[in-house]
Amino acid sequence: MKIGFFTDSYFPEIDGVTYTIKLWREELERKGHEVYVVYPDGDYDPGEREIPVTSVSNPFYPGYRIPLTRRPSTLPDLDVVHCHGPAPVGLLGRYYARKHDLPSIYTHHTPLEEYFHQNVKFESVANALSKVYVPFENAFLEGFDIVTASTERIERNVEHVQLPVGIDMDFFQRTDEDWYPDRTVIGYSGRLSMEKNVSEILRVAEELPEYDFVIVGDGPYRTCLERDAPDNVEIRGFLPREELPIFYSSIDVFLTASTADTLGLSTLEANACGTPVAATDVLPFEQTIGEDNGERFAYGDLEAMVDAIDACLETDRDTRAAVERYSVEYTMEHLEQLYHNVPLAKDESPVDADAPWRFSDEERS
């Protein structure tokens, strides 16, 4: 099967969408499919079956580019279109699917409206943009045969299939190498942007001077965080992908105060390496983080955050076993089912995948 991934976020920028596309492409091609990636051009040399679209710098979000357009006639013949964003490349993918009457899937990765507040100077303008954007994306999503998302609930007015992006369980395993053998280290890995609330990690670091905190990542808030960081906080840039299992294995607790994740892939990757997670008590963590793999705390409650960290340090848990149901192998099985069933879904109800990551009522409590 020839599959076209249309994405507005790709290398050299590093984020969860980029790594998801890379992982899904590798897994699908291992199964014998041909996967083409259409993406905004930039400081990145395309490889085989990577198709850049002319783009310009993004003045509102440094590091990301605004794609313009590419003639659909220059794209290869495809069997299915799979879009990963609502910007111009995603629009190009939907247009291509309609023009050639192809099955189309959209994966909702990011609630973009939550990013307006960090990139628009005036809050009233950010609120107005958010109110306009969500209806736009709802209308955009209605043009696809199937919409998927990592969690059961998304803030969009469309039916969707739950399909977690999946963890590469072979890659993310506990390592023998330990960067911090003689220290208690609380760690975080991800973008340093407003919605990730990394400043909360600085706040709890001041409260716990007996521990060291290591923050891995980059983003528009890095300078601000470096300026305000207490002495027991080290802020590093993004690590090479191959070093992440070592980092996750070396820290004692993975801590996140994010309130805008759609799955929190880095938290599950840390769990796969045997490290417990302390996370805010909001979606998706209220579904993914429980007593088997970590603790949750109310956002903004400093005492609760301290208690969650201490509970993670004091309790032995088989965190890897707790997240095996998020293995990318399960995700690929269901994604292939979706690709094959899309033609049926065009005339019937959305495909219902019987997935192992669905939660019982007991698990939700």
C-alpha positions in Angstrom: 0.0 0.0 0.0 1.3 3.5 -0.9 0.5 5.8 2.1 1.0 9.6 2.0 1.7 11.3 5.3 0.9 15.0 5.1 2.4 17.0 8.0 3.0 20.6 8.9 5.6 19.6 11.5 8.8 17.7 10.6 12.5 17.7 10.8 14.7 19.6 11.6 12.2 20.7 14.3 12.0 18.1 17.0 8.6 17.4 18.7 6.2 14.5 19.4 4.6 14.8 15.9 7.9 14.5 14.2 9.0 11.5 16.1 5.6 9.9 15.7 5.7 10.2 12.0 9.3 8.9 11.9 8.3 5.9 14.0 5.1 5.1 12.2 6.8 5.3 8.8 9.6 2.9 9.9 7.1 0.4 11.3 4.8 0.6 8.3 7.7 0.2 5.8 8.9 -2.7 7.9 5.5 -4.3 7.1 6.1 -3.8 3.4 4.2 -0.5 2.8 5.6 2.5 1.0 5.3 5.7 3.1 5.8 9.2 1.5 6.1 12.2 3.8 5.0 15.6 2.5 6.3 18.4 4.8 7.4 22.1 5.0 10.9 22.6 3.7 13.7 24.0 5.8 17.2 23.2 7.0 16.8 19.5 6.3 17.9 17.3 3.4 15.1 15.1 2.2 15.7 11.4 2.0 13.9 8.8 -0.1 10.1 9.4 -0.3 10.4 12.7 1.6 8.7 15.5 -0.4 9.3 19.1 0.8 6.8 21.9 0.3 8.0 25.5 -0.1 7.7 27.4 3.2 8.6 30.6 4.9 9.7 31.4 8.5 7.0 31.6 11.2 7.1 34.9 13.0 4.8 33.7 15.7 6.5 30.4 16.6 10.3 30.3 15.9 11.6 27.0 14.7 8.4 26.1 12.9 7.7 27.1 9.3 4.6 28.2 7.4 4.2 26.0 4.3 2.9 27.6 1.2 1.8 25.1 -1.5 2.9 22.5 -4.0 1.2 21.4 -7.2 -0.7 18.2 -6.5 0.4 16.9 -9.9 4.0 16.7 -8.6 3.0 14.2 -5.8 3.2 10.4 -6.3 0.3 8.1 -6.9 -1.1 7.1 -3.4 -3.6 4.5 -2.1 -4.5 6.4 1.1 -3.9 9.9 2.5 -3.1 10.4 6.2 -2.9 14.0 7.4 -1.2 15.1 10.6 -2.0 18.8 10.8 -4.6 21.4 9.8 -2.2 23.9 8.1 -1.5 24.2 4.4 0.2 20.8 4.0 -2.8 19.1 5.7 -5.1 21.1 3.4 -3.0 19.9 0.4 -3.4 16.3 1.6 -7.2 16.6 1.9 -7.4 18.2 -1.5 -5.3 15.4 -3.0 -7.6 12.8 -1.5 -10.7 14.4 -2.8 -9.3 15.0 -6.3 -8.3 11.3 -6.6 -11.2 9.9 -4.6 -8.9 8.3 -2.1 -9.5 7.2 1.5 -8.4 9.9 4.0 -7.5 9.7 7.7 -6.6 12.6 10.0 -4.7 12.2 13.3 -5.4 14.9 15.8 -2.0 15.5 17.6 -2.2 19.0 19.1 -4.8 21.4 20.5 -3.3 24.3 18.6 -5.6 26.9 20.2 -3.8 26.4 23.5 -0.6 27.8 21.8 -2.1 31.1 20.8 -1.7 32.5 24.3 2.1 32.2 24.3 2.6 33.6 20.8 0.1 36.5 20.7 0.8 39.5 22.8 -2.7 40.4 23.7 -4.8 37.9 25.6 -8.1 39.2 24.1 -6.7 38.6 20.6 -5.5 35.1 21.6 -9.0 34.3 23.0 -10.6 35.5 19.9 -8.3 33.4 17.7 -9.0 30.3 19.8 -12.8 30.8 19.3 -12.4 31.1 15.6 -9.9 28.3 15.2 -11.8 25.5 16.8 -14.8 25.8 14.5 -12.4 25.9 11.6 -10.7 22.7 12.6 -14.0 21.0 13.3 -15.1 21.8 9.7 -11.7 20.7 8.4 -12.0 17.4 10.2 -15.4 16.7 8.8 -13.8 16.3 5.4 -12.0 13.1 6.4 -13.3 9.6 6.4 -11.7 8.8 9.8 -10.2 10.9 12.6 -7.9 9.4 15.2 -6.5 10.7 18.4 -4.5 9.3 21.3 -7.2 9.6 23.9 -10.9 8.9 24.1 -11.9 12.5 24.5 -10.7 15.4 22.3 -12.1 19.0 22.3 -13.5 18.6 18.8 -17.0 18.1 17.5 -16.2 14.9 15.5 -16.4 11.2 16.1 -13.0 9.7 16.3 -11.1 6.4 16.8 -8.8 6.2 19.8 -5.3 5.4 18.5 -2.4 6.2 20.8 0.8 7.1 18.9 2.6 4.2 20.6 5.9 3.5 22.3 8.8 1.8 20.7 9.2 -0.7 23.5 12.4 -2.2 22.0 14.1 1.1 21.9 12.9 2.4 25.3 14.3 0.0 27.8 16.2 0.4 31.1 19.9 0.8 30.3 22.9 -0.3 32.3 24.4 3.2 31.9 23.5 5.6 34.7 24.4 9.3 34.4 23.5 10.1 38.0 24.4 7.0 40.2 25.0 9.0 43.4 22.2 11.6 43.1 18.5 11.7 43.4 17.4 13.4 40.2 14.0 14.5 39.1 13.8 14.9 35.3 11.7 16.3 32.5 12.0 16.1 28.7 10.0 18.1 26.2 9.4 21.4 24.7 10.0 24.5 26.8 6.9 26.4 26.0 4.1 28.0 28.0 1.6 25.2 27.9 4.1 22.7 29.3 4.2 24.8 32.6 7.9 24.0 33.2 8.0 26.9 35.5 6.1 24.7 38.0 9.1 22.4 38.0 11.3 25.3 39.0 8.9 26.2 41.8 9.0 22.7 43.2 12.8 22.5 42.8 13.0 25.5 45.2 10.9 23.5 47.7 13.1 20.4 47.4 16.7 21.6 47.5 17.9 18.1 48.6 17.1 16.8 45.0 18.6 17.7 41.7 16.4 18.6 38.7 17.4 18.1 35.1 15.3 19.6 32.3 15.9 18.4 28.8 14.4 20.3 25.8 14.2 23.6 24.1 11.7 26.1 23.1 10.6 29.7 23.3 10.6 29.7 27.2 14.1 28.4 27.6 15.8 31.7 28.2 13.2 32.7 30.7 13.5 29.4 32.5 17.3 29.6 32.6 17.1 33.0 34.1 14.8 31.9 36.9 16.2 28.4 37.6 17.4 27.8 41.2 20.8 26.3 41.8 19.6 22.7 41.9 18.1 22.9 38.3 20.1 22.0 35.2 18.6 22.9 31.8 20.0 21.1 28.8 19.0 21.3 25.1 17.3 18.4 23.3 19.3 15.2 23.7 20.0 13.0 20.7 17.2 10.4 20.4 19.6 7.5 21.2 20.4 9.1 24.6 16.8 9.4 25.8 16.6 5.8 27.2 19.8 6.5 29.2 18.3 9.8 30.5 15.0 8.2 31.4 16.8 5.3 33.1 19.1 7.6 35.0 16.5 9.8 36.6 14.5 8.7 39.7 11.2 10.4 38.7 9.9 12.0 35.5 7.9 15.1 36.4 5.5 17.1 34.2 3.1 19.9 35.0 1.8 20.1 31.4 -1.9 20.7 30.9 -1.9 20.5 27.1 -0.6 17.1 26.2 -2.7 14.8 24.0 -0.9 11.6 25.2 2.3 12.6 26.9 4.5 10.3 25.0 7.7 11.1 26.9 6.0 10.1 30.2 5.2 6.7 28.8 8.7 6.3 27.3 10.1 7.1 30.8 7.7 4.4 32.2 9.0 1.9 29.6 12.5 2.6 31.0 11.3 1.7 34.5 10.9 5.3 35.8 7.8 6.4 37.6 6.0 9.6 36.5 4.5 12.4 38.6 2.0 14.3 36.4 -0.8 16.8 36.6 -4.3 15.4 37.3 -5.7 16.3 33.9 -6.2 14.6 30.6 -4.5 12.6 29.2 -2.6 11.8 32.5 -5.8 10.9 34.4 -6.1 8.1 31.9 -2.5 7.1 31.4 -0.9 7.6 34.9 -2.1 5.6 37.8 -0.9 3.7 40.8 1.0 1.2 38.6 3.2 3.7 37.0 3.2 7.0 39.0 1.3 9.6 40.8 -0.9 12.6 39.9 -1.2 16.0 41.5 -3.6 19.0 41.2 -2.1 21.6 38.9 -0.8 24.5 40.9 -0.8 22.7 44.2 2.8 22.8 45.3 2.3 20.6 48.4 0.6 17.9 46.2 3.4 18.0 43.7 6.0 17.4 46.5 3.9 14.5 47.8 3.6 13.0 44.4 7.4 13.1 43.9 8.1 11.6 47.3 5.5 8.9 46.7 7.2 8.0 43.4 10.6 7.8 45.2 9.3 5.6 48.0 7.2 3.1 46.0 8.4 0.2 43.8 6.4 -0.2 40.7 6.7 -2.2 37.5 6.1 0.8 35.3 7.2 -0.9 32.1 4.4 -3.6 32.5 1.9 -0.8 33.0 2.5 0.8 29.6 3.0 -2.3 27.5 -0.5 -1.8 26.1 0.8 1.4 24.5 3.4 -0.5 22.4 3.6 0.8 18.9 3.0 -2.8 17.7 -0.6 -2.5 18.8 -0.9 0.9 17.2 0.4 -0.4 13.9 -2.0 -3.4 13.9 -5.0 -1.0 14.4 -3.7 1.6 12.0 -3.4 -1.1 9.2 -7.0 -2.1 10.0 -8.1 1.4 9.6 -6.3 1.8 6.3 -8.0 -1.3 4.9 -11.4 -0.4 6.3 -11.5 3.3 5.3 -13.4 2.5 2.1 -16.1 0.8 4.2 -16.2 3.7 6.7 -16.9 6.2 3.9 -20.4 4.9 3.6 -21.0 3.5 7.0 -20.4 4.4 10.6 -16.8 5.2 11.7 -14.6 2.2 12.2 -14.6 0.9 15.8 -11.2 -0.6 16.7 -11.2 -3.0 19.7 -8.1 -1.6 21.3 -6.2 -2.8 24.3 -5.7 0.7 25.6 -9.4 1.3 26.3 -10.2 1.8 29.9 -12.7 0.0 32.0 -14.9 1.9 34.5 -12.7 0.5 37.3 -9.5 1.8 35.7 -11.0 5.2 35.3 -11.8 5.5 39.0 
